[in-house]
Amino acid sequence: MQRSVLERELRRKRARERYASMSPKKNEARKMKACVYKQQKEEYPGLNQTANNYVKGSYIKIICLLHANENTIYTILSVHYIMQKMSMYNRLSYLTASHLMRQVH
């Protein structure tokens, strides 16, 4: 117990020294990043991570191969609609093709 307390104190001391030696510009960027993270965490607390959606950041990437058939335009429009609905979370960054196809059909 005593050892973990000492290790924690040492980590805090190093962190204080590191932050004290930062340039004002880097310090401001660090504060802004923390503020954005906190805001996103408050706005989207219920976003669940499952086997079909991997939360990795603030940008949406679609990895999906659309097969050329008579329903291609319908599929593209459906995927666009799904992504509009899901983009409200603004943290979903990766969807599997099988997940998208399940949503479309």
C-alpha positions as a Markdown table, in Angstrom:
| # | Residue | x | y | z |
|---|---|---|---|---|
| 1 | Met | 0.0 | 0.0 | 0.0 |
| 2 | Gln | 2.7 | 2.4 | 1.0 |
| 3 | Arg | 4.7 | 1.7 | -2.2 |
| 4 | Ser | 1.7 | 2.5 | -4.5 |
| 5 | Val | 1.2 | 5.8 | -2.7 |
| 6 | Leu | 4.8 | 6.7 | -3.2 |
| 7 | Glu | 4.6 | 5.7 | -6.9 |
| 8 | Arg | 1.5 | 7.8 | -7.3 |
| 9 | Glu | 3.1 | 10.8 | -5.7 |
| 10 | Leu | 6.2 | 10.4 | -7.9 |
| 11 | Arg | 4.0 | 10.3 | -11.1 |
| 12 | Arg | 2.1 | 13.4 | -9.9 |
| 13 | Lys | 5.4 | 15.2 | -9.3 |
| 14 | Arg | 6.7 | 14.3 | -12.7 |
| 15 | Ala | 3.4 | 15.4 | -14.3 |
| 16 | Arg | 3.6 | 18.8 | -12.5 |
| 17 | Glu | 7.1 | 19.3 | -13.7 |
| 18 | Arg | 6.3 | 18.3 | -17.3 |
| 19 | Tyr | 3.3 | 20.7 | -17.4 |
| 20 | Ala | 5.2 | 23.5 | -15.7 |
| 21 | Ser | 7.9 | 23.3 | -18.4 |
| 22 | Met | 5.4 | 23.4 | -21.3 |
| 23 | Ser | 5.3 | 26.4 | -23.6 |
| 24 | Pro | 2.1 | 28.5 | -23.2 |
| 25 | Lys | 1.0 | 27.5 | -26.7 |
| 26 | Lys | 1.3 | 23.7 | -25.9 |
| 27 | Asn | -0.4 | 24.2 | -22.5 |
| 28 | Glu | -3.3 | 26.0 | -24.1 |
| 29 | Ala | -3.6 | 23.2 | -26.7 |
| 30 | Arg | -3.6 | 20.6 | -23.9 |
| 31 | Lys | -6.3 | 22.4 | -22.1 |
| 32 | Met | -8.4 | 22.7 | -25.2 |
| 33 | Lys | -8.0 | 19.0 | -26.0 |
| 34 | Ala | -9.2 | 18.1 | -22.4 |
| 35 | Cys | -12.1 | 20.5 | -22.7 |
| 36 | Val | -13.3 | 19.0 | -26.1 |
| 37 | Tyr | -12.9 | 15.4 | -24.7 |
| 38 | Lys | -14.9 | 16.3 | -21.6 |
| 39 | Gln | -17.6 | 18.0 | -23.7 |
| 40 | Gln | -17.9 | 14.9 | -26.0 |
| 41 | Lys | -18.0 | 12.6 | -23.0 |
| 42 | Glu | -20.9 | 14.6 | -21.5 |
| 43 | Glu | -22.8 | 14.8 | -24.8 |
| 44 | Tyr | -22.6 | 11.2 | -25.8 |
| 45 | Pro | -22.5 | 9.0 | -22.7 |
| 46 | Gly | -24.7 | 6.2 | -24.0 |
| 47 | Leu | -22.7 | 5.3 | -27.1 |
| 48 | Asn | -22.1 | 1.6 | -26.7 |
| 49 | Gln | -19.1 | -0.2 | -28.3 |
| 50 | Thr | -20.0 | -3.6 | -29.8 |
| 51 | Ala | -18.5 | -6.0 | -32.2 |
| 52 | Asn | -20.0 | -4.0 | -35.1 |
| 53 | Asn | -19.1 | -0.4 | -34.2 |
| 54 | Tyr | -15.6 | 0.6 | -33.0 |
| 55 | Val | -15.3 | 3.9 | -31.4 |
| 56 | Lys | -12.0 | 5.4 | -32.3 |
| 57 | Gly | -12.3 | 9.1 | -32.7 |
| 58 | Ser | -14.3 | 12.1 | -33.9 |
| 59 | Tyr | -14.4 | 11.3 | -37.6 |
| 60 | Ile | -16.6 | 8.9 | -39.5 |
| 61 | Lys | -14.9 | 6.5 | -41.9 |
| 62 | Ile | -17.0 | 4.1 | -43.9 |
| 63 | Ile | -15.3 | 0.9 | -45.0 |
| 64 | Cys | -17.9 | -0.8 | -47.1 |
| 65 | Leu | -17.8 | -2.4 | -50.6 |
| 66 | Leu | -21.0 | -1.9 | -52.5 |
| 67 | His | -21.7 | -4.6 | -55.1 |
| 68 | Ala | -22.8 | -3.5 | -58.5 |
| 69 | Asn | -26.4 | -4.7 | -59.0 |
| 70 | Glu | -29.8 | -3.2 | -59.7 |
| 71 | Asn | -30.1 | -1.9 | -56.1 |
| 72 | Thr | -26.8 | -0.1 | -56.0 |
| 73 | Ile | -28.4 | 3.4 | -55.9 |
| 74 | Tyr | -30.9 | 2.3 | -53.3 |
| 75 | Thr | -28.0 | 0.8 | -51.2 |
| 76 | Ile | -25.9 | 4.0 | -51.5 |
| 77 | Leu | -28.9 | 6.2 | -50.4 |
| 78 | Ser | -29.7 | 3.8 | -47.6 |
| 79 | Val | -26.1 | 3.9 | -46.3 |
| 80 | His | -26.1 | 7.7 | -46.6 |
| 81 | Tyr | -29.4 | 7.8 | -44.5 |
| 82 | Ile | -27.9 | 5.4 | -41.9 |
| 83 | Met | -24.7 | 7.5 | -41.6 |
| 84 | Gln | -26.8 | 10.7 | -41.2 |
| 85 | Lys | -28.6 | 9.0 | -38.3 |
| 86 | Met | -25.4 | 7.7 | -36.7 |
| 87 | Ser | -23.4 | 10.9 | -37.3 |
| 88 | Met | -25.3 | 12.6 | -34.5 |
| 89 | Tyr | -23.0 | 10.6 | -32.1 |
| 90 | Asn | -20.0 | 12.2 | -33.9 |
| 91 | Arg | -17.7 | 9.6 | -32.3 |
| 92 | Leu | -18.4 | 6.6 | -34.5 |
| 93 | Ser | -15.4 | 6.1 | -36.7 |
| 94 | Tyr | -15.6 | 2.6 | -38.1 |
| 95 | Leu | -18.4 | 0.4 | -39.2 |
| 96 | Thr | -18.1 | -3.1 | -40.7 |
| 97 | Ala | -19.6 | -3.7 | -44.1 |
| 98 | Ser | -21.8 | -6.5 | -42.6 |
| 99 | His | -23.2 | -4.0 | -40.0 |
| 100 | Leu | -24.1 | -1.6 | -42.8 |
| 101 | Met | -25.7 | -4.3 | -44.9 |
| 102 | Arg | -27.8 | -5.5 | -42.0 |
| 103 | Gln | -29.0 | -1.9 | -41.5 |
| 104 | Val | -29.9 | -1.5 | -45.2 |
| 105 | His | -31.9 | -4.7 | -45.6 |
